[in-house]
Amino acid sequence: MQRIKDWPADERPREKLLARGADHLTDAELLALIIRTGDSSSKNSVVDLARGLLRRFGSLRQLAAATITELCEQPGIGPAKAAEIQAMFQIARRFSDQRLQPGNTYRSSTDAFYHFHERLCDYRKEVFIALLLDTKNRLIREVQISEGSLNASIVHPREVFAPALKESAAAVLFVHNHPSGDPTPSREDIEITGRLKSAGELLGIRVLDHIIIGNGAYISLADRGEL
């Protein structure tokens, strides 16, 4: 197996990036620059190792969702390389994250999508979150209500509205993700939303929306007229 340092200079990932720019590198070449070294046991180059990872997981998006254990199942990837890969994707998420900060005004469902998409689109469990808002729809804070399959037992009005009452919130906005990537609301999503809206009316707290985050897409029940 030919080593990368034996390749022509214009084909080596680092030299190629320096000479032509990062946009001229393939996904495997970019990943190789993060991993840095190949698989000594098989004599595979670092680019071969990166290609193997992409074949195993299918895409960078799916690789980003892999756990440390899953990454380490790939020959040539140990805990150190797995940690580097996860750190790279976390930096990318934080760079593209457009989170609402306390005091920012919530204006539309698009705000919630940009606020949560990078955090939730690859998450393998359903997470139910409430945004607590003041009378001018400014964010007070966000609260994670549950993690796991969405059902009536874990998304109970008592658990949802307790922090809203504590913070004297005037309105709430609900967000959860669909690990399948399809944001289409389920029957239970709609039923839970209706029950929470009724509870909010009794407490004098407006329920502005329930937004479901998928992979690159979202659905707002308010925008669909279902709230």
N, C-alpha and C positions, 0 to 999 in steps of 0.2 A: 504493500500500500504506500503510495507516494505521500510524503509529508507536505503540509501546506507551505513550509519554508522552501520546499523544492519546486513549488509551482512557479510559473512565470509571474513576475511582480504585479502585472496588471490584472491577474486573476485572484490574488490573495485578498480576502475581504477587507482587511485593514487598509492595505495600500490602495485598493479600489475605492474605498470610501474617501480617503484623503485626496485622491486624484480626481474623482468624478462626483463625489457627493453621496450621502446616505441613500438618496432616492434611487440610485442605480443598483443597489444591492437587493438580492432576493430575500424573502423571509428567512430562509435557512442561513444565508450569509449574515444577516443582522443578528439572528439568534446565536450564531457561532461566535460573534464578537463578545457576547455576554458570557457564554460558557467558557470560552478561551482555550481549553485543552480538550483533546479527543479521548478516545477509549484506548488506553494503553494495552489492555488485555486482548483486544481484537485488532489492534493496529489501525483502527478507523480514525480518520481525521476528525477534527472538530466540526467541519461542515457535514461530514457523513453522519455524525452524531446528531446534529441539528435536524438534518433531513429525516433521520429515523424518528425523532420526536414528533415532527409534523405529520409523518405518515401514521404514527400510532394514534395521535389525537385528532387528526383531520384538518385542523386549522389553528391559527394563532388564537382565535377566540376560544376554542375548546381547550387549547393548551393552557390558556390563562385561568381556566376554571379547575384545572387539575390540582389535586392535593399533593402534599409532599410525598406521601406513601405511593400514590400513583406515578409520580415522576420518577421515584427511585426504582420502580419496577422496570424502567427502561435500562437495558445494559449500558453501562458507562456513565449513568447518572447516580451520584451519591447524594447524601444530605447537603453537602456544600453547594453543589451545582443546582440542586433543587431549590435551595434557599435563594440563590442568585436569580433564578428564573422567576420565582414568585415576587422577589423584590422589584424586578424590572416591570412586571405587570402592575404592581401596586403603584409604582411611580407614575406609570401611564394613566391609571385610573385617577389619581389625585390631580394630575396635570389637566385632564379633560373635565374634571368635576366642576360643576357650576352650582355650588350649594347656596341655598338661601341662608343668610346669617340672621341671628336675632336682631330684630328691628327692621329687616327688609320687608317690603310689602308683597304679599301674594296677590298676583294679578290674574293668572289663568292656569289651566291645567298644564300648559307647556312649561311653566315655571317648575311645577312639581316633577315633570318628566326629566328636565335637565338636572334638577336637584338630586334625583335618586337613580337615574338610569345606570350610570357607571358603577354605582355601588351594588345594585340589585340584579342587573341583567344576567350575571353569571352565577348568582347564588343558587345553591342546590336545594335549599329549604325555603318554604314560604315564610316571609317576614311581614308582620302587620305593624304599621307605624302610624301614629297620630301626630299631626302638626297642630300645635296649640297657637291660636291667633287672638289678637286683641280686637277692640271694636273697629279699628281701621284696617283689619286684615294684615297686621304686621306680625311677623313670627315672634312668638315668645320663646318657644323651644320645641324640639321634637322628642317624642317618647316612643320607644319600641314596646308594643303591647304584647306580642307573642312571636314565637318562632316555631314552625312546624306546620303540618297540614291545617288549613283554615277550617275551623268548625265553631259551632255555637258555644262549646264548653270553654275554649281558650280565648275567644273574642267575645267576652261578656260585657254588657254595658257598665257594670260596676268597675271592671278593670280599665275600661276605655275612658270613662268620664271622671274617675277619681283624680288623676293628675290635672285634668282640665279645671275641675272645681278648685283644686289646691292653688292653681296658678291664676284663678279668676279669668279664665279664657272666655271670650265672647263667642268664639267660633272654633270649629275643628275641621281638619281635612284628613281623610284616611288614605293611606297608600299601602299597597302590598304587591308583591311580585308573583309571577307565575314561572317556576323553574323550567317549564316546558318551552318557554319563549313565546307562547301564544297568549296574548293578553285578553282574549275573549272571556267575559265574565261567566262564571258558572252559576247554576241555580242557587247554590249556597252563598256565593258572593252577593247576589242580589238580595237574598233573604236577610243576611246579616246586615247589609246596608240599610234596609228598610227598618229593621229592629233598632239599629243605632240612631237612625233619624228620629224615630218616635221617642226614644229615650232622651235625645237632645232637646226635643220640643218640650218635654215635661220639665227639663232642667233649665230651660231658657238659654240653651247653647246651640247655635246654628251649626248644622252639618253642611258644609259647603260642597263637598265632593268626595267621591271614593274613586281613586285612580289606580288602575292595575298596570303594572310595568311588565313588559315582555322584552324580547331581544330586539332592540332597535325600534320598538313601537310601544304604544300605550293606548288604553281606553279609559275615558272619563265618563262615569255614569251620569254626571251632571250635564256634560256636553251632549249625551245621548238622550237627555230628557227622562232618565230613569231614577232620578233622585227627588 
